[in-house]
Amino acid sequence: MATLADSFLADLDELSDNEADVIDEENLDVDQMEEDGDLADIEALNYDDLDNVSKLQKSRRYIDIMQKVEDALEKESDVTNKGVVLEDEPEYQLIVDCNALSVDIENEIVIIHNFIRDKYRLKFPELESLVHHPIDYARVVKKIGNEIDLTLVDLEGLLPSAIIMVVSVTASTTSGKPLPEDVLQKTVEACDRALALDSAKKKVLDFVESRMGYIAPNLSAVVGSAVAAKLMGTAGGLSSLAKMPACNVQLLGAKRKNLAGFSTATSQFHVGYIEQTELFQSTPPSLRMRACRLLAAKSTLAARVDSINGDPVGKTGRSLREEIRKKIEKWQEPPPAKQPKPLPVPDSEPKKKRGGRRLRKMKERYAITDMRKLANRMQFGIPEESSLGDGLGEGYGMLGQAGSGKLRVSVGQSKLAAKVAKKFKEKSYGSSGATSGLTSSLAFTPVQGIELSNPQALANQLGSGTQSTYFSDTGTFSKIKRT
């Protein structure tokens, strides 16, 4: 049976074991953090050394691929006899390596550009906002150096004239100071390295371009061998280009443009290598953006056909190019002329017009009156009278000009009004035939208002005449004597 002291000792052993494990984990974490910190410190300390920043040119892979490319360009290997370069051939593998190397060269140029920009920022901090492209920036920095007066530096051919003027004006008011000799030497060396990488990239693209007719015949038929090689090199290969949407293919190779405050009317934004194609250059400026979108879409289709080796002859690419050309020509056609609309055939028979009592009543109801006819007419040489005098207000025309000069109009009752009045007059608006104390002789008519009528008059009228002779109970036949 364990005593109390033994149990305490066992608990202490467990605690010591757990603490040892925790200490070991903490030591591992600290070591890892120290290693990460050391790496970060090494990068920070060695950032001033260009060899530690740019390592691609001294790598074995870069040297081997460039040597193979130079040998292939010198030999000009006869691939016309082979027809299509297949994926299992070394030539195709070299082309794939060249595409991957061109992407690495682009990244290396960006790293060197950051190095140059950080060093030269002390001399000319505004230059990086005026010249955005890394290669142009490297050329300008190498050309300027430590020169204070930029009027002594010839930048013609490196930058557009408008940007040269802005750079010169900005350099006269810059707050930068000349670089030390060692910093300037590192900066110029970085510029030379960036320019060397750019020339190596052009050499790789030239090699890929010379083989594009056999790797991607359909894409080369649509945009040309040079543009097809650049698109493949930037995208990282034919398979990567085939997986890319058309909106991204349109932007491959696009540069950030600095207009320096000038107009954007003639500048083409969101356009990359597509603008170097023959179809794009032959398109009018107003239709170039539509043509660029169309070219990007058809290039994507052609790259997808080439990625699966669907048409080695390139017939699909030529048909796509012809379709693009026809569409651009269709856009430039003027709209069809408006056809004159012929007049309708005249009817030989007059149209049927509605007639009858209802139409006659409507015409009579809306017929123009004699008073309005006179008001609408004017007598020659005699001024008309007006409601406000002196020709102001509503004119009266020929009203009242025939008599003594007063406004006198004889209003005659129309046939319809007379007929309505007769109809209401025939009705009995009085009381019924039964006489009582509530019987009244007053009748309300729409013609005269309150009217005093005799209720017995209508009965007496009905009792006389034909009813008293032909339909009378006491009437007899009359005998007419003839002479």
C-alpha positions in Angstrom: 0.0 0.0 0.0 1.5 3.3 -1.1 1.9 6.0 1.4 1.0 9.6 1.2 4.7 10.5 0.5 4.9 8.1 -2.4 1.8 9.7 -4.1 3.3 13.1 -3.7 6.5 12.0 -5.3 4.6 10.5 -8.3 2.7 13.7 -8.8 6.0 15.7 -8.8 7.5 13.3 -11.4 4.5 13.8 -13.8 4.7 17.6 -13.4 8.5 17.5 -14.2 7.9 15.4 -17.3 5.1 17.8 -18.6 7.3 20.8 -17.9 10.2 19.2 -19.9 7.9 18.6 -22.9 6.6 22.2 -22.8 10.2 23.5 -22.5 11.2 21.4 -25.5 8.3 22.7 -27.6 9.2 26.2 -26.6 12.8 25.7 -27.5 11.7 24.4 -31.0 9.5 27.4 -31.5 12.2 29.8 -30.4 14.8 28.0 -32.7 12.4 28.3 -35.6 11.6 31.9 -34.9 15.3 32.6 -34.6 15.9 30.9 -38.0 13.1 32.9 -39.6 14.5 36.0 -38.0 18.0 35.2 -39.2 16.7 34.8 -42.7 14.9 38.0 -42.5 18.0 39.7 -41.2 20.1 38.2 -43.9 17.7 39.4 -46.5 17.7 42.9 -45.0 21.5 42.9 -44.6 22.3 41.6 -48.0 19.7 43.7 -49.9 22.4 46.1 -50.8 24.3 43.4 -52.7 22.8 42.8 -56.1 24.0 39.2 -56.4 21.9 38.2 -53.4 18.8 39.9 -54.9 19.1 38.7 -58.5 20.2 35.1 -58.8 18.6 34.0 -62.1 21.5 34.9 -64.4 23.9 32.8 -62.5 21.6 29.8 -62.2 22.5 26.6 -64.1 19.0 26.3 -65.6 19.2 29.8 -67.1 22.7 29.2 -68.6 21.7 25.8 -70.1 18.4 27.1 -71.7 20.1 30.1 -73.2 22.9 28.0 -74.6 20.4 25.6 -76.2 18.4 28.6 -77.6 21.5 30.1 -79.2 22.5 26.8 -80.7 19.1 26.2 -82.1 19.1 29.7 -83.6 22.4 29.1 -85.2 21.6 25.7 -86.6 18.1 26.7 -87.8 16.9 23.2 -87.4 14.8 21.9 -90.2 11.4 21.4 -88.6 9.5 21.7 -91.9 10.2 18.1 -92.7 8.8 17.0 -89.4 5.5 18.8 -89.9 4.2 19.2 -86.3 6.4 19.3 -83.2 5.1 16.7 -80.9 5.2 16.8 -77.1 7.6 14.0 -76.6 10.3 15.6 -78.8 13.2 17.6 -77.2 12.4 20.6 -79.4 9.0 20.9 -77.9 10.4 20.5 -74.4 12.9 23.3 -75.1 10.1 25.5 -76.2 8.1 24.8 -73.0 11.3 25.6 -71.0 11.7 28.8 -72.9 8.1 29.8 -72.0 8.7 29.1 -68.3 12.1 31.0 -68.5 10.5 34.0 -70.0 8.1 34.3 -67.1 11.0 33.9 -64.6 12.9 36.7 -66.5 9.9 38.9 -66.2 9.8 38.4 -62.4 13.6 38.9 -62.2 13.3 42.2 -64.1 10.6 43.4 -61.6 12.9 42.5 -58.6 15.8 44.4 -60.2 13.5 47.3 -61.0 12.6 47.5 -57.3 16.3 47.5 -56.4 17.1 50.3 -58.8 14.1 52.3 -57.7 15.1 52.1 -54.0 18.6 53.2 -54.8 17.8 56.0 -57.2 15.0 57.3 -55.1 17.5 59.5 -53.2 18.6 61.2 -56.4 15.3 61.6 -58.3 12.2 60.4 -56.2 9.7 61.7 -58.8 11.0 59.6 -61.7 9.3 56.4 -60.7 5.9 58.1 -60.9 6.7 59.4 -64.4 8.3 56.3 -66.0 6.5 53.1 -65.0 7.9 50.5 -67.3 11.0 48.7 -65.7 13.1 48.6 -68.8 12.4 52.3 -69.7 13.2 53.2 -66.1 16.5 51.4 -66.2 17.5 53.0 -69.5 16.6 56.5 -68.2 18.5 56.0 -64.8 21.6 54.7 -66.7 21.4 57.7 -69.0 20.9 60.4 -66.3 23.3 59.0 -63.7 24.3 61.8 -61.2 23.5 64.6 -63.7 21.7 67.6 -62.1 20.8 69.5 -65.2 18.7 67.3 -67.5 19.0 69.7 -70.4 22.5 68.2 -70.9 21.1 64.7 -71.1 19.7 63.5 -74.4 16.7 61.3 -73.6 15.4 61.3 -77.2 14.5 57.8 -78.3 14.1 56.5 -74.8 10.9 58.2 -73.9 8.1 60.1 -75.7 8.7 63.8 -76.2 5.8 64.7 -73.8 7.3 62.6 -71.0 10.8 64.0 -71.7 9.5 67.5 -71.2 7.7 66.6 -67.9 10.8 64.7 -66.6 13.0 67.8 -67.4 10.7 70.2 -65.6 10.3 67.9 -62.6 14.1 67.4 -62.3 14.6 71.1 -62.0 12.5 71.2 -58.9 13.3 67.9 -57.3 14.5 67.6 -53.7 16.9 64.7 -54.4 20.7 64.8 -53.9 23.5 63.2 -55.9 24.2 59.6 -55.0 27.5 58.4 -53.6 29.9 56.8 -56.0 29.5 53.2 -54.7 25.6 53.5 -54.7 25.6 54.9 -58.2 27.9 52.1 -59.4 25.5 49.4 -57.9 22.6 51.2 -59.5 24.2 51.3 -63.0 25.2 47.6 -62.6 21.6 46.7 -61.8 20.4 48.7 -64.9 22.9 46.7 -67.1 21.6 43.5 -65.6 18.0 44.4 -66.3 18.8 45.3 -69.9 20.7 42.1 -70.3 17.7 40.1 -69.1 15.5 42.0 -71.5 17.7 41.1 -74.4 17.8 37.5 -73.3 14.0 37.5 -73.2 13.8 38.9 -76.7 16.2 36.1 -77.9 14.0 33.4 -76.3 10.9 35.0 -77.9 12.6 35.0 -81.3 13.3 31.3 -80.9 9.8 30.5 -79.9 8.5 32.7 -82.7 10.5 30.7 -85.3 8.8 27.5 -84.0 5.3 28.9 -83.5 4.1 27.8 -86.9 4.5 24.2 -85.8 3.6 24.4 -82.2 0.5 26.6 -82.5 -0.4 26.9 -86.2 -3.9 28.1 -85.6 -2.9 30.8 -83.1 -0.2 32.0 -85.4 -2.7 32.2 -88.3 -4.9 34.5 -86.2 -2.5 36.9 -84.6 0.8 36.2 -86.3 3.9 34.3 -85.1 5.5 37.2 -83.2 2.4 38.0 -81.2 1.6 34.3 -80.6 5.1 33.8 -79.1 4.7 36.8 -76.8 1.3 35.6 -75.7 2.5 32.1 -75.0 5.6 33.4 -73.2 3.7 35.8 -71.0 0.9 33.2 -70.2 3.5 30.5 -69.4 2.9 28.1 -72.2 0.2 27.0 -74.6 -1.8 25.0 -72.1 -1.9 28.0 -69.7 -2.9 30.3 -72.5 -5.7 27.9 -73.5 -7.1 27.9 -69.9 -7.1 31.7 -69.7 -10.3 33.7 -70.4 -10.4 36.0 -73.4 -10.7 39.2 -71.2 -7.3 38.3 -69.7 -5.7 37.4 -73.0 -6.6 40.9 -74.1 -4.5 42.4 -71.3 -1.4 40.2 -71.8 1.5 42.6 -72.2 -0.4 45.7 -71.4 1.7 48.6 -70.0 0.7 51.1 -67.5 0.5 54.4 -69.5 1.3 57.7 -68.0 -0.2 60.5 -70.1 1.3 63.3 -67.9 -1.9 65.3 -67.9 -2.5 65.1 -71.7 -5.7 64.0 -73.4 -6.9 60.4 -73.2 -8.8 60.7 -76.4 -6.2 59.0 -78.6 -4.8 56.5 -76.1 -5.7 52.9 -76.1 -6.2 51.4 -72.7 -6.7 47.8 -71.8 -4.7 46.6 -74.8 -1.6 44.4 -74.7 0.2 42.4 -77.4 -3.0 42.3 -79.4 -2.4 45.8 -80.6 0.7 44.6 -82.5 -1.4 42.4 -84.8 -2.0 43.3 -88.5 -5.7 43.2 -88.1 -5.7 45.6 -85.2 -3.4 48.1 -86.9 -5.5 48.1 -90.1 -8.8 48.8 -88.2 -10.0 52.4 -87.9 -9.4 53.9 -84.4 -13.1 54.1 -83.6 -13.4 50.4 -84.0 -10.2 49.2 -82.4 -11.5 48.3 -79.0 -14.2 46.1 -80.6 -11.6 44.5 -82.8 -9.3 43.9 -79.8 -12.1 42.1 -77.9 -12.9 40.0 -81.0 -9.2 39.2 -81.6 -8.8 38.1 -78.0 -11.8 35.8 -78.1 -10.8 34.2 -81.4 -7.2 33.8 -80.2 -8.4 31.9 -77.1 -10.4 29.6 -79.3 -7.4 29.0 -81.6 -5.1 28.3 -78.6 -7.5 25.8 -77.3 -7.5 24.0 -80.6 -3.7 24.0 -80.7 -3.5 22.7 -77.1 -5.2 19.5 -78.0 -3.5 19.3 -81.4 -6.9 19.5 -83.0 -5.9 21.1 -86.4 -2.2 20.7 -87.2 -2.6 22.2 -90.7 -4.0 25.5 -89.3 -7.2 25.6 -91.3 -9.2 26.6 -88.2 -7.0 29.5 -87.5 -7.3 30.8 -91.1 -11.0 30.5 -91.0 -11.1 32.4 -87.7 -8.9 35.1 -89.2 -11.2 35.4 -92.3 -14.2 35.7 -90.0 -12.6 38.5 -88.0 -11.7 40.3 -91.3 -15.3 40.0 -92.6 -16.7 41.3 -89.3 -14.4 44.3 -89.3 -15.4 45.1 -92.9 -19.1 44.7 -91.9 -18.7 47.3 -89.1 -17.3 49.8 -91.6 -20.1 49.5 -94.1 -22.5 52.5 -94.2 -26.0 51.8 -93.0 -28.5 50.8 -95.6 -30.3 53.7 -97.4 -33.8 54.4 -96.3 -36.2 53.1 -98.9 -38.9 55.5 -100.1 -42.3 54.4 -98.8 -44.8 54.3 -101.7 -48.2 56.0 -101.4 -51.2 53.8 -100.9 -53.3 52.9 -104.0 -56.2 55.4 -104.2 -59.6 53.9 -103.9 -61.8 54.1 -106.9 -65.0 54.1 -104.8 -65.7 56.8 -102.2 -65.6 55.7 -98.7 -68.9 54.9 -97.1 -70.0 57.6 -94.8 -72.4 57.1 -91.9 -75.8 58.7 -92.3 -79.2 58.6 -90.7 -81.1 60.5 -88.0 -78.4 60.1 -85.4 -75.7 61.6 -87.6 -78.0 64.5 -88.6 -78.8 65.2 -85.0 -75.1 65.2 -84.1 -74.2 67.5 -87.0 -77.0 69.9 -86.0 -75.9 69.8 -82.4 -72.3 70.7 -83.2 -73.0 72.9 -86.3 -71.5 76.4 -86.3 -74.0 79.1 -85.6 -74.7 82.3 -87.5 -73.2 84.3 -84.7 -70.0 82.4 -84.8 -69.8 82.7 -88.6 -70.1 86.5 -88.3 -67.5 86.6 -85.5 -65.0 84.6 -87.7 -65.4 86.9 -90.6 -63.9 90.4 -91.2 -65.1 93.1 -93.6 -62.4 94.7 -95.7 -61.5 98.2 -94.7 -63.7 98.3 -91.6 -62.0 97.7 -88.2 -63.7 95.2 -86.0 -64.9 95.8 -82.5 -63.2 94.0 -79.6 -64.1 93.2 -76.0 -61.5 95.6 -74.5 -61.4 98.2 -77.3 -58.6 99.4 -79.5 -58.1 95.9 -80.9 -57.5 94.4 -77.5 -59.2 91.3 -76.2 -61.5 89.0 -78.3 -62.5 90.4 -81.6 -66.1 90.4 -82.7 -65.5 90.3 -86.5 -68.6 91.4 -88.5 -71.0 91.3 -85.6 -73.1 94.4 -85.3 -71.5 96.1 -88.4 -74.5 95.9 -90.7 -76.9 98.1 -88.6 -76.5 101.2 -86.4 -73.2 100.0 -85.0 -74.6 98.3 -81.9 -74.1 94.7 -81.2 -77.4 93.1 -82.3 -77.7 89.5 -83.0 -81.0 87.8 -83.8 -81.0 84.4 -82.2 -83.3 81.9 -84.0 -84.5 78.8 -82.4 -83.0 75.7 -83.9 -85.1 72.8 -85.2 -83.9 70.5 -82.4 -84.7 73.1 -79.7 -88.2 73.6 -81.2 -88.8 69.9 -81.4 -87.8 69.4 -77.7 -90.0 72.3 -76.6 -93.0 70.9 -78.5 -92.4 67.5 -76.9 -92.3 68.9 -73.4 -95.3 71.1 -74.1 -97.4 68.1 -75.0 -96.6 66.4 -71.7 -98.8 67.0 -68.8 -96.7 68.5 -66.0 -99.7 69.1 -63.9 -101.6 66.7 -61.6 -103.7 63.7 -62.6 -107.3 63.9 -63.7 -108.7 63.3 -60.2 -109.6 66.6 -58.5 -108.8 67.0 -54.9 -107.7 69.7 -52.6 -104.0 69.1 -53.4 -104.4 69.6 -57.2 -102.3 72.5 -58.5 -102.4 74.3 -61.8 -98.7 75.1 -61.7 -96.3 73.0 -63.9 -92.5 73.1 -64.1 -91.3 72.9 -67.7 -87.7 73.1 -69.1 -88.8 75.7 -71.6 -90.4 78.5 -69.5 -89.8 77.3 -66.0 -93.0 77.7 -63.9 -96.1 77.6 -66.2 -99.8 77.9 -65.4 -101.6 75.2 -67.2 -105.2 73.9 -67.4 -105.4 70.1 -66.7 -108.8 69.9 -68.5 -107.5 71.5 -71.7 -105.8 68.4 -72.9 -108.8 66.2 -72.2 -111.1 68.6 -74.0 -108.6 68.6 -76.9 -108.6 64.9 -77.1 -112.4 64.8 -77.0 -112.7 67.0 -80.0 -111.6 66.4 -83.6 -111.3 62.9 -85.1 -111.8 61.2 -81.8 -115.2 62.9 -81.4 -116.3 61.8 -84.8 -114.8 58.5 -85.7 -114.4 57.0 -82.3 -117.3 58.7 -80.5 -120.1 56.6 -78.9 -122.7 59.1 -79.9 -121.3 60.2 -83.2 -123.0 59.5 -86.6 -122.0 59.3 -90.2 -122.0 62.5 -92.1 -123.7 62.8 -95.5 -122.2 65.1 -98.0 -124.4 66.5 -100.6 -123.1 66.7 -104.0 -124.1 69.4 -106.4 
